[in-house]
Amino acid sequence: MTAVLSATLSAAALLAACDDAPSGRDSFAPLEFTAADIEVIGSSDSLAVVQDMEVLSDGSVWVLNSQPPFFAGFGPGGESLGVHGRSGGGPGEFQMPSGFVTGGWEGDAWVFDFARHVITRISKPRESLAVIPLRSDVLPPGSVRGGMNMLGNSVRTARMGHEIILPRSTATMESGPLQFRFALLLADLVAVDPETGAARDLVALGEVLDDPSGDFIASEGAFPLWYRLWAPCGDGPVRVHDRVRNQLRGFDGSGAEVDPIDLPPVPFSEVTPHQFAAAVFRMRQAQVTGDVAARLTEEDSLRVLDRIARTVRGRPDELATYLPRYVDLRCTADGTMWMHPLDPDVGGLGGGRRWLRIAPDGATDPAGAVQDVYLPDRFDAFRFTESRIWGIHRDENDIPAVAFIALPGG
């Protein structure tokens, strides 16, 4: 294999896998939004980097901050609901909040804490502490793991009907970092009853998805950077991105498969050494600084980026096999799916302005299923409803604010 990366990616700085591809057969006219379409509802001086967001049925919004206080809430009219969330191991404190339970539970916002292995209600800080314990033979501590950016602690969890779905993997590094990475991508999806704590296996991705290593051109010291993408659509089904088949597979509440949805052709099959270097830059930066959160100066960043680009080896098509095709997947209660294609020119394994909006009937009417939607610059989408796109808008001073974009007819 000729694709050898001189800038070896250490296992600790491994970024995980994504899946996705856009471009294609849209029968809907493309939809483009501008900054004028953004409605800002509120901000807080406590916000640093917003890592996740949850929108509740009453219109209130909670965001997960990158540092304490971890949580900030906003009412439907933008009024502050307060900030809270200390770091620590005591009652009511958080060690590693890793993402909201998408869809909430009982009308509230809940967050999964990886280190404490519990799900905690955060939208009623003045009331008594409410937690959903996860410790069991089915879900031992440390088994609920993310399958996305391994430089962060994000873990996708979500409500489907009356259960909460979590990804479980008990993989270890004993078989090597490459097999460990594939095992995380092919985790089991487990359904937990929040009222009883009972857990059951919903679907084993390693059994239903084809082996993703087939089109990966491996080289010593390098790893695939794909993401594990899945999302329940209201009460079901749960949709899972299948990189090999280029489909959105679907599984109902019993684990039975429903009709898949074909995705448009993969938008890129080659990347340049500079595009690849930009994609892995954050990992290399973490190696150089010894700290995931540290940042190089602009001058040093350009120097490191150029150095990575010069040391990358491999044909453009080989380098492309390392990268994800999509970097996010969301689904609304009515079954509309939203996928965020990787933009190789953005860098950092990020998506650009373009999202794919996929109709719920995509399995039966593939010709009319996909619409290109372009979001404004400096608007990062986190949640989608039938009528709005919710996210964070950063102004010219890079100050974040909770905002939304209204969809036509919404």
N, C-alpha and C positions, 0 to 999 in steps of 0.2 A: 504494500500500500504506500502510495507516494505522499499522501497528505500528512506531513509531520509538522507539528507546531513546535518551533524552538522555544517559544514562550509557553512552557509547559504549564498546564492548568492543574494546580494541586487539588487533591480530593476535597480539602476543606473549603476551597474557593470555587468549587464546582457549582455551576448554575444549572438549573434543571430545565428540562425539556419543555418544549412547547409544541404545538401542533396547529397547523393552519395554512390556509391558502386562499387568496381571493382572486378576483378578476373574473369577469365573465359574462354570464348569461343572464343579466338583469333584464326583466321585462318591465320593472318599475323604473321610472325616470330617476336618475340620481337626485339626491336631496342634499342641499348644501346650506349649512347654517353659518352665520357670521357673528361677530361680537355683539351686534345689535340684538341678537336673539337671546342673549344670556340674561337671566333674571337672578340677581344676587339677593339672597335672603338674610345672610348674616355672617359675621366673622368673630374671631376672638384673638386677643393678644397672646393667648396661650398656644395657639396652633403653630407647629413647626412644619413637619411634613405629614400630611394626612395619608394614612395607610389603608383605611377602609371607611365605609360609610353604610349606615342603615337608615332606611326611610320607613317609618311606621304608618299604620293605616289611618291614624289621626292627623297625618301630615307633618308630624315632628321628625326631626332629623338628628341622628347622633353620628359623630365622627370619631375614629380611632386615631389618636395622635402618636407620633413617633417617640415621644418622651413624656414623662409626667408633667402635668396631669394628663392622663391617657385619653379622657373622654370629654367631649364638649357637646352640649345639646342645644337645639334651636327649635322653637315652636313654629307652627304653620305660618305665622306672620313674621318670622325672623327673630322673635324675642328670645333672649338667652334663657336656657333652662339650667344653666350652670355648668361648671367644669369640675371634674373630680377624677380620682384614680391615682392613688399613690403606688410607688414601687416598693415591694417588700414581701415578706412571707407571712405577715400577720393577717388576722381576720379583715376582710374587706380590701386587702391589698393585692397587687398583681405583680407577678414575676415576669411573665412573657405573654402578654395579650397578643394573640396571633390572628385575629380576624373575627368579625361579627358572624353570627348565624344568619345567613341570608334568608329573609322571610320572617325572621323573628320567631317568637313563641308567645302565645297568649297576648298579642298586641304590644309586647315589649321588645327591647333590644337586648340581646345576649351576646357575650363574647367568649370565645374559647381561649383558655390560658394553657399553652403547651406545657410549661414547667409544672403547673399545679394540677394538670390533667382534670380540669373541671370546666363547665360552662356556667358563667355567672351573669345574672341580670344586672345591667348597668343603667337602665333608663329610669330607675326609681331610687336614686342614691339616698334619699331621706327615709326610706322604708327599710325594714329588716332585710338582712342579706339573704338572697335566694340563689341557690346553686343547683346545678344538675350534675351529680357525680358520675364519672364515667368508668371508674376503676372496676374491672371485672376480668374473668378469664378470657372473655371475648375481646376486651379492649384494655390490655395491660398498659400501665404508664409508659409513655414514650412511643406508643404504637400509632398514634394519630399524627401523621406527618404530612407536611406540605410536599407538593411535587412540582413546585415552580421555582422561584428564585432562591437558590440556596445561600445567597449572601444575606437574605432576610429570614424572618421567622413566620411568614405568612402561611396560614393553613386554611383551605376552603372548607367550610361546613355550611349546611343549608337545611331548611325545613322542607319536607315533602309530606303533605297531608298532616297526619298527627305524629309524625316521627321526625327525628333529626338525623340527617345522613352525614357520616364522617368517613374519611379515607383511612384505612388501616394497613400498615406494613410493618412486619417484624424483621425485615431484611437487616443484615449486618455487613460489615466490611470484610468478613472472613473470605468471601469468594472474590474479593477484589472490588475496586471502586466502580469499574464499568458495570459489572453485574449488579452492584448495589444500586446504581443509578436506574437501571432498567427495572429492578424490583420496585423501586419507589413509583415509577411511572405506571406500573401494572398493579397497583394496590387494590385491595378489596374495598368496596363501598359497603359500609355497615349501617343499619338502621337502628336507632336507639329510641325507645319510648321514654320521653322526659318524665312521665308521671311515675313509672315503675322502675326505670333504669334498665329494663330488659333490653338486650341487644340481639340482633339477628343479622346474619349475612344476607345482603341484598343481591350483589353481583360481584363476582371475582373477575376483575378486569384482565388478569393474566390468563383466564380461561376463555374469555369471549373476544378479546382483541388479538389480532395477528401480531406475531413477533415484530416489534418495531425496528429491530437491529438489521433487518434484511436489506434496507437501502442505505444503511449507515456505513461509510467507509472509514473503518477504525484505524487509528494510529497510536503509537505508544505515547502515553502521557496526555492524551486528549480525550475529551468526553463529549457526548451529545448534550446540547443545551436546550432540549425540548421541554415543554411544559405538559403536565397532566391537567387537562381541561375537562370539566364536567359541571353540570348545573341542572337541578330539578326545575321543572316547569309547573309551578303551583302544586297541585295535588299529584302531578305526574304527567308524563314520564320523566325520568332523569335522562338527560342527554349527555353523551360522552363523545369527545372527539377521537376519531380513529385515524391516525396519521397514515397508516398503511393503505387503507381503502379510500382515504379522502372523503370520509362521510361523518355525519353526526348519527351515531347509533343511539337507540332509545330502549329503555328498560322500564317496565311498569313496576308498581309496588310489590309484586310478587317476584320480581326478577326476570320475568319473561320478556323476551325481546319484541319490540314493536318495529314498524317499518322504519328503515334508516332514511336519512336525507342526504342526497348527493351534494357535495360542495363544488363550487366552481373550480376550474383548473388552477393548479398551483401557480402563483403569480411570478415566482422567481425560481430559477433552477441554477443560477450562478451568482456568486458574490466575489467582489474583488478583495485582495489582501487588505486594503484600507477599510473596506466595509466590515470585514471580519474582525480586524483589529478594534474598530469602534464598538463592535458588539461585545467583545470580551474585555473591554477596557476596565470596567469596574472591578472585575476579578483580579486583573493584573495590578490595579491600583491598590487593592487590599493586600496583595502580596508585598508590594513595594513599601507600603506604610505600616504593615502589620496590624491594621485596624480596619474593619469593614466600614466604619463610619467616617474614617479620616478622608480628607480631600487634598489632593495635590494642588499647587498653584497652577494657574492657567499655562504658564510657561513650561512648568514641569510636566503637566498633562500632555501638552503637544509633543514634548520630547519623548515621553513614554509611548504615546500613540504611534509616532513615527517609528520608534524602535520595534514595537510589536509588528507593525506592517512590514518592516524590512525582514523580519525573521520568520514570518508566516510562509510555509511551504505547502504546495498543493495546487491542483487545478481549481479554477473557479467552481466547477460543478462538484468537486470533492468538498470544498469548504462549505458549500451550501448545505450539505448533508448534516452538518453540525448544528445548524440553526433551526429554531422553531419556525413554523409557518404562521401560527396564530399565537397571540399572547394573552388573550382573555376570551371567555365565553360566559354569557349571561342569558337568562331566560325569564320572561315575564309570566304572570299567572295565566294569561290567555295562550301561552305556548309560543309566542314570538321569540326567536332566538337572535342574539346579537354576538357577532364574532369580530375580534380586533386583529387584523392581519399585521404581521411583522413588517416594518418598514426598514429595510437594510440601511437606508440613508439617515435614519434618526440616530442610530447608535444605542448602545446599552440594552440591546434586545427589546427595544420599545416599539410601540405602534405609532403610526402617524395620525393624521386627521381622519382617515378612512376607517369606517366600520361597515360590516355587512349586516343588514337587517333581513332575517330569514323568516318567511311566513310560516305559521303553524301547519299549513297544508303542504309544506314543501315536499313531503314524501309522495303525495298523490298528484301534485302539479309542479314538478321540478322546473319547468320552463318559466314559470312566473313566480318563483320563490324568493329570489334574491334582489335586494336593492342596495346600492351604494349610498351610504350616508356620510357626509363630511362634516365633522365638528369643528368649531373655531379653534384657532391656535390658543394655547394657554388654558384650555378647558380639558380637564381629565375626568372622564366618565367613570362612575363607580356603580351606579344602579340605574335600572331601566324599569319603567312601568308602562302601562298601555298608553299613557298620555304625556309622559315626561322622561327626559334624560337627566339624571341627577349626577352632580359631580362637584369638582373643586375648580374654581376660576382663580387664576393668579394674575394680579394686576402688573403694571409695568415695573413695580418695585418688588415683584415676586411675593407679595402678601396674599395668602390663600383666603378664600371665602367660599362658603357653601352656596351653590347656585343650581339652577335648572334651566333646561331648554324645553319649551313646549313643543310637542309633536303636532303636526297638522291634524285637525279634527279631534285633538285631545281635550 
